[in-house]
Each structure stands twice: as structure tokens, then as C-alpha cells.
């Protein structure tokens, strides 16, 4: 009996609906006793397993959130190190974002013209994309505060 299905599956002229309907008819006409299951119990157990999985995911997310280091948890040396990394890598990362935005703009806008307003728009979008990555906005803000303190001291001296 099973070899017949194997040969039907092997043939190129196999019709999926015919195979499924034949198999369903044979199963419904089967005279052997069936094991009865309560589908409600299966749904409840599946729901319980899903609830356990969801609970475990939420616990993992909350643990990650608790273990996440903020700027207040970092020593000053690490903050200054990250700030110098962000400022030293700014130009290469910004050029990458700029090229990405320009390629996307050219691909999505068939009437793209390289005039002053489109160039300014591309640069603004690239800068915003750069600042959204990781904690660049935080470290750039720290850099601007340091620069403003230096300018303030020079203003007092001169």
C-alpha cells in the first residue's frame, strides 16, 4: 500500500489534491480503533508552554536591562576613551552613512537632481543616521561640552 504512494509521489504527473483526498478517504474508512485525544487539553498545554516561554523571554529582557551599563555606571576614563573613539572615527563613519543615504535617495527617487537643497538634505539625513547609531549622540554631546568649556576658559583668559 505504501509503495503505491511512493510511486505516485515519484511520478511527474502527481496531483497533490488527489493524493491528499485518497489518503483522507482511506483514513476515514479505516476500521482500526483510534486513540482519542482531548484537543482542549492539547491547546491548554500548548498555551501553558507558550506562557512559560514568554515569561522566560521577559525575564531575560529584564535581566539584560538590569545588567546594561549606563553612562552613570562607567568610570570617567571609559567615558573619555569612548568619546575620543567616536570623535576619531567620525569622518569615516559619516562618509559611510553619507554614501548609503545618497545611494538610497538615487534608487528611490527617479527624478533625483544634485542641487543645493538635495545635498543639504542628504547631509542632514546622514548626520541623523550617524547619531542614531550606538551611543554616538551621547559621546558627541560630551565632546561638545568639553569644547564649550575650553572655549569658555579661553574667553576668560583673553
Protein Blocks (a to p, Z undefined) as FASTA:
>chain_A
ZZmmmmmmmpmkbcfklmmmmmmmmmmmpcbdcddddfklmmmmmmmmmmmmmmmmmmmm
mmmmmmpccfklpcfklmmmmmmmmmmmmmmmmmmmmmmmmmmmmmmmmkbccdfklmmm
mmmmmmmmmmmgojlmmmmmmmmmmmmmmmmmmmmmZZ
